[in-house]
Amino acid sequence: MIGGAQDRILNSPQTRALADSIPRALYKEVDAGHIVLFERADEFIALATEFLFQQHD
């Protein structure tokens, strides 16, 4: 999961709790608001790409 540190709709504790409830989920945070993909597209794509190319059990 990728959360926005400045998100006023879903705050970090809520997003972290959701990630913690999903087996093997990872949580990363970006200095952005609710729509991380549009606000910090390069960072979002880098994190998503890194996750997709990791070895998963």
N, CA, C and O atoms as a Tinker XYZ file with bonds, in Angstrom:
   228  protein
     1  N      0.845000   -1.156000    0.000000    73     2
     2  CA     0.000000    0.000000    0.000000    64     1     3
     3  C      0.896000    1.226000    0.000000    63     2     4     5
     4  O      1.959000    1.238000    0.622000    81     3
     5  N      0.451000    2.252000   -0.706000    73     3     6
     6  CA     1.159000    3.521000   -0.750000    64     5     7
     7  C      0.206000    4.579000   -0.211000    63     6     8     9
     8  O     -0.854000    4.827000   -0.786000    81     7
     9  N      0.594000    5.196000    0.894000    73     7    10
    10  CA    -0.237000    6.218000    1.508000    64     9    11
    11  C      0.371000    7.591000    1.346000    63    10    12    13
    12  O      1.574000    7.737000    1.133000    81    11
    13  N     -0.476000    8.592000    1.449000    73    11    14
    14  CA    -0.022000    9.974000    1.385000    64    13    15
    15  C      0.095000   10.565000    2.777000    63    14    16    17
    16  O     -0.868000   10.547000    3.543000    81    15
    17  N      1.258000   11.085000    3.108000    73    15    18
    18  CA     1.493000   11.657000    4.431000    64    17    19
    19  C      0.576000   12.849000    4.707000    63    18    20    21
    20  O      0.256000   13.131000    5.862000    81    19
    21  N      0.159000   13.538000    3.668000    73    19    22
    22  CA    -0.697000   14.715000    3.834000    64    21    23
    23  C     -2.170000   14.420000    3.505000    63    22    24    25
    24  O     -2.969000   15.345000    3.356000    81    23
    25  N     -2.518000   13.160000    3.396000    73    23    26
    26  CA    -3.879000   12.748000    3.040000    64    25    27
    27  C     -4.855000   13.160000    4.131000    63    26    28    29
    28  O     -4.703000   12.752000    5.283000    81    27
    29  N     -5.848000   13.956000    3.788000    73    27    30
    30  CA    -6.845000   14.411000    4.760000    64    29    31
    31  C     -8.096000   13.544000    4.739000    63    30    32    33
    32  O     -8.996000   13.746000    5.555000    81    31
    33  N     -8.171000   12.588000    3.829000    73    31    34
    34  CA    -9.314000   11.681000    3.748000    64    33    35
    35  C     -9.014000   10.402000    4.530000    63    34    36    37
    36  O     -9.805000    9.982000    5.374000    81    35
    37  N     -7.874000    9.793000    4.243000    73    35    38
    38  CA    -7.416000    8.604000    4.980000    64    37    39
    39  C     -6.102000    8.965000    5.637000    63    38    40    41
    40  O     -5.102000    9.185000    4.954000    81    39
    41  N     -6.095000    9.028000    6.956000    73    39    42
    42  CA    -4.850000    9.404000    7.626000    64    41    43
    43  C     -3.911000    8.217000    7.744000    63    42    44    45
    44  O     -4.322000    7.072000    7.556000    81    43
    45  N     -2.665000    8.485000    8.053000    73    43    46
    46  CA    -1.634000    7.442000    8.103000    64    45    47
    47  C     -1.976000    6.293000    9.037000    63    46    48    49
    48  O     -1.801000    5.140000    8.645000    81    47
    49  N     -2.457000    6.546000   10.260000    73    47    50
    50  CA    -2.780000    5.405000   11.130000    64    49    51
    51  C     -3.849000    4.475000   10.529000    63    50    52    53
    52  O     -3.768000    3.258000   10.694000    81    51
    53  N     -4.836000    5.034000    9.841000    73    51    54
    54  CA    -5.865000    4.203000    9.206000    64    53    55
    55  C     -5.257000    3.357000    8.096000    63    54    56    57
    56  O     -5.531000    2.161000    7.997000    81    55
    57  N     -4.450000    3.970000    7.278000    73    55    58
    58  CA    -3.843000    3.263000    6.148000    64    57    59
    59  C     -2.865000    2.198000    6.639000    63    58    60    61
    60  O     -2.826000    1.089000    6.106000    81    59
    61  N     -2.087000    2.537000    7.644000    73    59    62
    62  CA    -1.156000    1.563000    8.213000    64    61    63
    63  C     -1.909000    0.381000    8.822000    63    62    64    65
    64  O     -1.497000   -0.767000    8.658000    81    63
    65  N     -3.007000    0.655000    9.520000    73    63    66
    66  CA    -3.810000   -0.416000   10.125000    64    65    67
    67  C     -4.376000   -1.336000    9.048000    63    66    68    69
    68  O     -4.401000   -2.555000    9.219000    81    67
    69  N     -4.827000   -0.760000    7.949000    73    67    70
    70  CA    -5.337000   -1.572000    6.851000    64    69    71
    71  C     -4.222000   -2.448000    6.282000    63    70    72    73
    72  O     -4.426000   -3.640000    6.054000    81    71
    73  N     -3.060000   -1.870000    6.056000    73    71    74
    74  CA    -1.924000   -2.647000    5.528000    64    73    75
    75  C     -1.555000   -3.770000    6.502000    63    74    76    77
    76  O     -1.249000   -4.884000    6.077000    81    75
    77  N     -1.583000   -3.479000    7.795000    73    75    78
    78  CA    -1.245000   -4.495000    8.797000    64    77    79
    79  C     -2.243000   -5.646000    8.803000    63    78    80    81
    80  O     -1.907000   -6.758000    9.210000    81    79
    81  N     -3.456000   -5.388000    8.359000    73    79    82
    82  CA    -4.485000   -6.429000    8.371000    64    81    83
    83  C     -4.439000   -7.336000    7.132000    63    82    84    85
    84  O     -5.172000   -8.322000    7.059000    81    83
    85  N     -3.588000   -7.007000    6.171000    73    83    86
    86  CA    -3.466000   -7.788000    4.936000    64    85    87
    87  C     -2.174000   -8.602000    4.999000    63    86    88    89
    88  O     -1.088000   -8.031000    5.093000    81    87
    89  N     -2.284000   -9.926000    4.947000    73    87    90
    90  CA    -1.070000  -10.748000    5.012000    64    89    91
    91  C     -0.048000  -10.357000    3.938000    63    90    92    93
    92  O     -0.394000  -10.165000    2.772000    81    91
    93  N      1.199000  -10.247000    4.350000    73    91    94
    94  CA     2.341000   -9.935000    3.482000    64    93    95
    95  C      2.266000   -8.560000    2.809000    63    94    96    97
    96  O      3.039000   -8.284000    1.891000    81    95
    97  N      1.364000   -7.709000    3.245000    73    95    98
    98  CA     1.281000   -6.366000    2.659000    64    97    99
    99  C      2.454000   -5.516000    3.147000    63    98   100   101
   100  O      2.958000   -5.700000    4.255000    81    99
   101  N      2.868000   -4.599000    2.309000    73    99   102
   102  CA     3.891000   -3.628000    2.666000    64   101   103
   103  C      3.254000   -2.246000    2.637000    63   102   104   105
   104  O      2.339000   -1.993000    1.853000    81   103
   105  N      3.736000   -1.361000    3.488000    73   103   106
   106  CA     3.210000    0.000000    3.513000    64   105   107
   107  C      4.355000    0.972000    3.271000    63   106   108   109
   108  O      5.391000    0.907000    3.932000    81   107
   109  N      4.160000    1.850000    2.340000    73   107   110
   110  CA     5.113000    2.924000    2.056000    64   109   111
   111  C      4.341000    4.233000    2.082000    63   110   112   113
   112  O      3.159000    4.275000    1.739000    81   111
   113  N      5.013000    5.295000    2.490000    73   111   114
   114  CA     4.345000    6.593000    2.577000    64   113   115
   115  C      5.099000    7.614000    1.739000    63   114   116   117
   116  O      6.329000    7.644000    1.725000    81   115
   117  N      4.342000    8.445000    1.044000    73   115   118
   118  CA     4.885000    9.485000    0.173000    64   117   119
   119  C      4.362000   10.823000    0.671000    63   118   120   121
   120  O      3.231000   10.911000    1.149000    81   119
   121  N      5.174000   11.857000    0.563000    73   119   122
   122  CA     4.753000   13.196000    0.993000    64   121   123
   123  C      3.792000   13.773000   -0.047000    63   122   124   125
   124  O      4.178000   14.554000   -0.916000    81   123
   125  N      2.522000   13.359000    0.075000    73   123   126
   126  CA     1.482000   13.770000   -0.873000    64   125   127
   127  C      0.135000   13.729000   -0.161000    63   126   128   129
   128  O      0.036000   13.304000    0.990000    81   127
   129  N     -0.884000   14.174000   -0.858000    73   127   130
   130  CA    -2.241000   14.130000   -0.342000    64   129   131
   131  C     -2.924000   12.820000   -0.697000    63   130   132   133
   132  O     -2.275000   11.775000   -0.756000    81   131
   133  N     -4.227000   12.870000   -0.934000    73   131   134
   134  CA    -5.021000   11.669000   -1.146000    64   133   135
   135  C     -4.747000   10.981000   -2.492000    63   134   136   137
   136  O     -4.853000    9.759000   -2.593000    81   135
   137  N     -4.401000   11.746000   -3.503000    73   135   138
   138  CA    -4.227000   11.156000   -4.837000    64   137   139
   139  C     -2.733000   11.126000   -5.173000    63   138   140   141
   140  O     -2.242000   11.890000   -6.004000    81   139
   141  N     -2.037000   10.218000   -4.497000    73   139   142
   142  CA    -0.581000   10.118000   -4.612000    64   141   143
   143  C     -0.141000    9.956000   -6.063000    63   142   144   145
   144  O      0.834000   10.573000   -6.492000    81   143
   145  N     -0.853000    9.137000   -6.811000    73   143   146
   146  CA    -0.460000    8.866000   -8.195000    64   145   147
   147  C     -0.343000   10.143000   -9.022000    63   146   148   149
   148  O      0.558000   10.250000   -9.853000    81   147
   149  N     -1.226000   11.105000   -8.814000    73   147   150
   150  CA    -1.173000   12.341000   -9.595000    64   149   151
   151  C     -0.233000   13.373000   -8.992000    63   150   152   153
   152  O      0.391000   14.149000   -9.716000    81   151
   153  N     -0.132000   13.384000   -7.662000    73   151   154
   154  CA     0.696000   14.392000   -6.995000    64   153   155
   155  C      2.184000   14.062000   -7.048000    63   154   156   157
   156  O      3.023000   14.956000   -7.166000    81   155
   157  N      2.501000   12.785000   -6.960000    73   155   158
   158  CA     3.898000   12.327000   -6.950000    64   157   159
   159  C      4.035000   11.082000   -7.829000    63   158   160   161
   160  O      4.428000   10.013000   -7.364000    81   159
   161  N      3.707000   11.249000   -9.088000    73   159   162
   162  CA     3.663000   10.119000  -10.015000    64   161   163
   163  C      4.982000    9.358000  -10.070000    63   162   164   165
   164  O      4.976000    8.128000  -10.042000    81   163
   165  N      6.099000   10.048000  -10.145000    73   163   166
   166  CA     7.396000    9.377000  -10.249000    64   165   167
   167  C      7.677000    8.504000   -9.032000    63   166   168   169
   168  O      8.142000    7.372000   -9.167000    81   167
   169  N      7.394000    9.035000   -7.838000    73   167   170
   170  CA     7.619000    8.264000   -6.612000    64   169   171
   171  C      6.678000    7.063000   -6.546000    63   170   172   173
   172  O      7.090000    5.963000   -6.178000    81   171
   173  N      5.414000    7.282000   -6.903000    73   171   174
   174  CA     4.430000    6.201000   -6.892000    64   173   175
   175  C      4.860000    5.076000   -7.827000    63   174   176   177
   176  O      4.844000    3.907000   -7.443000    81   175
   177  N      5.239000    5.422000   -9.043000    73   175   178
   178  CA     5.636000    4.421000  -10.031000    64   177   179
   179  C      6.905000    3.694000   -9.583000    63   178   180   181
   180  O      7.021000    2.483000   -9.773000    81   179
   181  N      7.848000    4.414000   -8.997000    73   179   182
   182  CA     9.075000    3.777000   -8.514000    64   181   183
   183  C      8.760000    2.764000   -7.410000    63   182   184   185
   184  O      9.295000    1.655000   -7.423000    81   183
   185  N      7.904000    3.129000   -6.463000    73   183   186
   186  CA     7.542000    2.209000   -5.381000    64   185   187
   187  C      6.764000    1.005000   -5.908000    63   186   188   189
   188  O      7.020000   -0.128000   -5.501000    81   187
   189  N      5.830000    1.248000   -6.799000    73   187   190
   190  CA     5.032000    0.155000   -7.359000    64   189   191
   191  C      5.913000   -0.797000   -8.168000    63   190   192   193
   192  O      5.764000   -2.014000   -8.067000    81   191
   193  N      6.820000   -0.256000   -8.960000    73   191   194
   194  CA     7.727000   -1.074000   -9.767000    64   193   195
   195  C      8.650000   -1.897000   -8.868000    63   194   196   197
   196  O      8.871000   -3.083000   -9.115000    81   195
   197  N      9.182000   -1.268000   -7.836000    73   195   198
   198  CA    10.041000   -1.976000   -6.883000    64   197   199
   199  C      9.288000   -3.157000   -6.271000    63   198   200   201
   200  O      9.828000   -4.259000   -6.181000    81   199
   201  N      8.056000   -2.930000   -5.855000    73   199   202
   202  CA     7.243000   -3.995000   -5.271000    64   201   203
   203  C      6.975000   -5.116000   -6.269000    63   202   204   205
   204  O      7.087000   -6.293000   -5.925000    81   203
   205  N      6.631000   -4.766000   -7.471000    73   203   206
   206  CA     6.273000   -5.768000   -8.477000    64   205   207
   207  C      7.448000   -6.657000   -8.866000    63   206   208   209
   208  O      7.254000   -7.810000   -9.253000    81   207
   209  N      8.663000   -6.130000   -8.766000    73   207   210
   210  CA     9.821000   -6.915000   -9.159000    64   209   211
   211  C     10.524000   -7.610000   -7.984000    63   210   212   213
   212  O     11.562000   -8.246000   -8.169000    81   211
   213  N      9.961000   -7.487000   -6.785000    73   211   214
   214  CA    10.498000   -8.211000   -5.632000    64   213   215
   215  C     10.109000   -9.668000   -5.724000    63   214   216   217
   216  O      9.115000  -10.023000   -6.357000    81   215
   217  N     10.902000  -10.507000   -5.087000    73   215   218
   218  CA    10.566000  -11.929000   -4.985000    64   217   219
   219  C      9.532000  -12.086000   -3.884000    63   218   220   221
   220  O      9.742000  -11.626000   -2.761000    81   219
   221  N      8.429000  -12.723000   -4.194000    73   219   222
   222  CA     7.363000  -12.942000   -3.210000    64   221   223
   223  C      7.191000  -14.439000   -2.998000    63   222   224   225
   224  O      7.247000  -15.233000   -3.937000    81   223
   225  N      6.983000  -14.795000   -1.753000    73   223   226
   226  CA     6.754000  -16.199000   -1.416000    64   225   227
   227  C      5.316000  -16.590000   -1.659000    63   226   228
   228  O      4.941000  -17.739000   -1.428000    81   227
